[in-house]
Amino acid sequence: MSIKDTLIKKFQDKSARIGILGMGYVGLPLAVVFAEAGFNVLGIDPDQRKTDAFSRNISYIQDVPTETVVRLHQSGRLNMTGDFAALKELDAVSICVPTPLRHTGDPDMSFINSAVEQLVKYVHKGMVVVLESTTYPRTTRELVLPRLTEQSGLKVGEDIFICFSPERVDPGRKDWTTLNTPKVIGGITPACVEVAGAWYGGAIKTIVPVSSAEAAEMAKLLENTFRMINIGLVNELAIMCERLGVDVWEVIEAAGTKPFGFMKFTPGPGLGGHCIPIDPLYLSWKMKEMNYNARFIELASEINTNMPRYVVGRILDAMNDRGKVLKGSKVLVLGVAYKPDIDDVRESPALDVIALLKKKGAQVSYHDPYIPQIHHDKEGWQMDSVKNVMQAVQESDAVVIVTDHKAYDYKAILDSAKFIFDTRNAMSRIAKDSPKVVKL
């Protein structure tokens, strides 16, 4: 029996030993899905805080209940370590490490490089490696493949199997999860896709094979570039509508009644999360290497990046209209997570909105039911969430809704606030004509 057939059989009878490199918001949910399907899964992460939390049977990811971690850990199907030497015992490894941007705007590949460097020490015949971390096209072929094969002498498609399968995690969602979101898989060879498909297909409901790793890498970038550009479009539409004296939210709702040829996107104070603000810039950066300027991406990024500044400008103008000066005024920011009802502040526009308000001399505080403390590394400050949100609303000269968490009592906020700037149209149902509220 060939190495490929032996591996596929192991996936079919669930005897394969599975490893997840990087146990964050992608890795832990993926590990849980494999463990729930009957595989023995080992998470590997050098972050001591994660391994300590796991050893205490505590989930540190909002989408994974602690009860699930306890059950799978006690069953022996899910374990975690910080020791990379465990890789030598594994049949399958998924790389789920962060891929941020550097301050200069180019890809920070240090986490992928570090993961691959560790994997090189322990790679062996009969191993399948799947990169899930979002990255620029050709990363799998030009970075992962040569490092895993040149020193080891292993032949891809025969001894070792290498694929790219983009993560599609949307934190906070209950309808589409790791389990039922279709999984795109592209490999270095067709045999690689066959092996990885047998692995992932043993746990995830729908597998979507594509012809190459590059096709899978580009599919992920297209998904988030599509969203980034369309959000940039409606953000610019919001700016145009304000100048025209038209309600952008009404315009979008009206356009959304068309049953074909239109997909609804909404404006906001900027882009947040790990994917949409970052992934398209990986593609733009790669294309610059090829002397091509990705103009749609660059323009949308410019518009979205400037939205926090636009929001602060609108707040300043609205306060002037009310006879108030922003400098010295008390401003309460409601919600700092990058989207509603989650505890994730990565790339959140709230950080820039707060920083800009502080630079204008405002006395800024914030409240978020999910995030007790925030840090702005670029600006070098941190803040604690206010304890009594309604008291803070009453005492503030302006309330700025940046993230529309469902936990907020918007009627009570409307009654108590002196002035509200609403970047998310959260007040639409209860304050349509209220002089207290100004909408983005």
Long-range contacts (C-beta under 8 A, 24 or more apart in sequence): 2-158, 3-125, 3-126, 3-158, 3-159, 4-158, 4-161, 4-191, 4-194, 4-195, 6-126, 7-91, 7-92, 7-126, 7-128, 7-161, 7-195, 7-198, 8-194, 8-195, 8-198, 10-91, 11-92, 11-195, 11-198, 11-199, 11-201, 11-202, 12-198, 12-202, 14-38, 14-39, 14-202, 16-91, 16-92, 16-199, 17-42, 17-89, 17-90, 17-91, 17-92, 18-42, 18-90, 18-91, 18-92, 18-93, 18-94, 18-199, 19-43, 19-44, 19-86, 19-87, 19-90, 19-92, 19-93, 19-94, 20-44, 20-93, 20-94, 20-96, 21-45, 21-87, 21-93, 21-94, 21-95, 21-96, 21-97, 21-115, 21-118, 21-119, 22-95, 22-96, 22-97, 22-98, 22-111, 22-115, 22-133, 23-47, 23-50, 23-54, 23-80, 23-96, 24-50, 24-61, 24-96, 24-97, 24-98, 25-61, 25-63, 25-169, 25-171, 25-274, 25-344, 26-96, 26-132, 26-133, 26-167, 26-169, 27-94, 27-96, 28-59, 28-60, 28-61, 28-64, 29-61, 29-63, 29-64, 29-169, 29-177, 29-178, 30-94, 30-96, 30-132, 30-167, 30-178, 31-78, 32-64, 32-68, 32-69, 32-72, 32-78, 32-178, 33-178, 33-179, 33-203, 33-204, 34-203, 35-72, 35-75, 35-77, 35-78, 36-72, 36-179, 36-203, 37-202, 37-203, 38-77, 38-202, 39-77, 39-202, 39-203, 40-76, 40-77, 41-77, 41-78, 41-79, 42-79, 42-80, 42-81, 42-86, 42-90, 43-78, 43-79, 43-80, 43-81, 44-80, 44-81, 44-82, 44-83, 44-84, 44-86, 44-87, 45-80, 45-82, 46-82, 46-84, 47-82, 48-82, 50-80, 51-80, 51-81, 51-82, 54-80, 55-80, 62-171, 62-172, 62-342, 62-343, 62-344, 62-370, 63-169, 63-171, 63-172, 63-173, 63-177, 84-118, 84-121, 84-122, 85-122, 87-118, 87-119, 87-121, 87-122, 87-123, 88-122, 88-124, 90-127, 91-126, 91-127, 91-128, 92-127, 92-128, 92-129, 92-130, 92-199, 93-119, 93-127, 93-128, 93-129, 93-130, 94-129, 94-130, 94-132, 94-165, 95-119, 95-129, 95-130, 95-131, 95-132, 95-133, 96-132, 96-133, 96-167, 97-133, 98-133, 98-274, 99-133, 99-134, 99-135, 99-278, 99-282, 100-274, 100-278, 101-278, 101-281, 101-282, 103-378, 105-281, 105-285, 106-285, 107-135, 107-136, 107-282, 107-285, 109-135, 109-139, 109-143, 112-139, 112-143, 112-144, 113-143, 116-143, 116-144, 116-147, 116-148, 117-147, 119-148, 120-147, 120-148, 120-151, 120-152, 123-148, 123-152, 123-154, 123-160, 124-152, 124-154, 125-154, 125-159, 125-160, 126-159, 126-160, 127-160, 127-161, 128-160, 128-161, 128-162, 128-163, 128-192, 128-195, 128-196, 128-199, 129-160, 129-161, 129-162, 129-163, 130-162, 130-163, 130-164, 130-165, 130-185, 130-196, 130-199, 130-200, 131-162, 131-163, 131-164, 131-165, 132-164, 132-165, 132-166, 132-167, 133-167, 134-166, 134-167, 134-220, 134-221, 134-224, 134-275, 134-278, 134-279, 134-282, 135-217, 135-282, 136-217, 136-221, 136-282, 136-283, 136-285, 136-286, 137-214, 137-217, 137-218, 137-221, 137-283, 137-286, 138-214, 138-217, 138-286, 139-164, 139-217, 140-164, 140-186, 140-188, 140-213, 140-214, 140-217, 141-188, 141-213, 141-214, 145-188, 156-188, 156-189, 156-192, 157-188, 157-189, 157-190, 157-191, 157-192, 158-191, 161-187, 161-188, 161-189, 161-191, 161-192, 161-195, 161-196, 162-187, 162-188, 162-192, 162-213, 163-187, 163-188, 163-192, 163-193, 163-196, 163-213, 163-216, 164-213, 164-216, 164-217, 165-196, 165-200, 165-216, 166-216, 166-217, 166-219, 166-220, 166-223, 167-220, 168-220, 168-223, 171-273, 171-339, 171-342, 171-344, 172-339, 172-340, 172-341, 172-342, 178-204, 179-203, 179-204, 179-205, 180-204, 180-205, 180-206, 181-206, 182-206, 182-207, 182-208, 183-207, 183-208, 184-208, 184-209, 184-210, 184-216, 184-219, 184-220, 185-209, 185-210, 185-216, 186-210, 186-211, 186-212, 186-213, 186-214, 186-215, 186-216, 186-217, 186-219, 187-212, 187-213, 188-212, 188-213, 218-283, 220-279, 221-279, 221-280, 221-282, 221-283, 224-275, 224-276, 224-279, 224-280, 225-279, 225-280, 225-283, 225-296, 225-297, 227-265, 227-276, 228-271, 228-276, 228-277, 228-279, 228-280, 228-297, 228-300, 228-301, 228-304, 229-280, 229-296, 229-297, 229-300, 230-263, 230-265, 231-265, 231-267, 231-268, 231-271, 231-276, 231-300, 231-304, 232-299, 232-300, 232-301, 232-303, 232-304, 233-265, 233-300, 234-265, 234-266, 234-267, 235-267, 235-268, 235-303, 235-304, 235-307, 236-303, 237-267, 238-267, 238-440, 239-310, 242-314, 247-439, 248-439, 248-440, 249-425, 249-428, 249-439, 266-424, 266-425, 267-307, 267-440, 268-307, 268-349, 268-423, 268-424, 268-440, 269-307, 269-308, 269-311, 269-349, 269-350, 269-353, 269-402, 269-423, 269-440, 270-304, 270-305, 270-307, 270-308, 270-311, 270-349, 270-352, 270-353, 271-304, 271-305, 271-307, 271-347, 271-349, 272-337, 272-338, 272-339, 272-345, 272-346, 272-347, 272-348, 272-349, 272-350, 273-338, 273-339, 273-344, 273-346, 273-347, 273-348, 274-346, 274-347, 277-301, 277-304, 277-347, 278-347, 307-349, 308-349, 308-352, 308-353, 308-356, 309-352, 309-356, 311-349, 311-353, 311-400, 311-421, 311-423, 311-440, 312-353, 312-356, 312-357, 312-360, 314-421, 314-438, 314-440, 315-357, 315-398, 315-400, 315-421, 316-360, 318-398, 318-419, 318-421, 318-438, 319-397, 319-398, 319-419, 322-419, 324-397, 324-398, 324-419, 326-357, 326-360, 326-361, 326-362, 327-360, 327-361, 327-362, 328-361, 328-362, 328-363, 329-362, 329-363, 329-397, 329-398, 330-362, 330-363, 330-365, 330-395, 330-396, 330-397, 330-398, 331-357, 331-362, 331-363, 331-364, 331-365, 331-396, 331-397, 331-398, 331-399, 331-400, 332-364, 332-365, 332-366, 332-367, 332-386, 332-392, 332-393, 332-396, 332-398, 332-399, 332-400, 333-357, 333-364, 333-365, 333-366, 333-367, 333-400, 333-402, 334-366, 334-367, 334-368, 334-389, 334-399, 334-400, 334-401, 334-402, 334-403, 334-405, 334-408, 334-413, 335-367, 335-368, 335-401, 335-402, 335-403, 335-404, 335-405, 335-408, 336-366, 336-368, 336-371, 336-374, 336-402, 336-403, 337-368, 337-370, 337-371, 337-403, 337-405, 338-403, 339-403, 340-403, 340-404, 340-405, 340-406, 341-370, 341-405, 341-406, 341-407, 342-370, 343-370, 343-371, 345-371, 345-374, 348-402, 348-403, 349-402, 350-374, 350-402, 350-403, 351-376, 351-379, 353-400, 353-402, 354-383, 355-379, 357-400, 365-392, 365-396, 367-392, 368-403, 368-405, 369-405, 369-407, 370-405, 390-416, 393-417, 401-426, 401-427
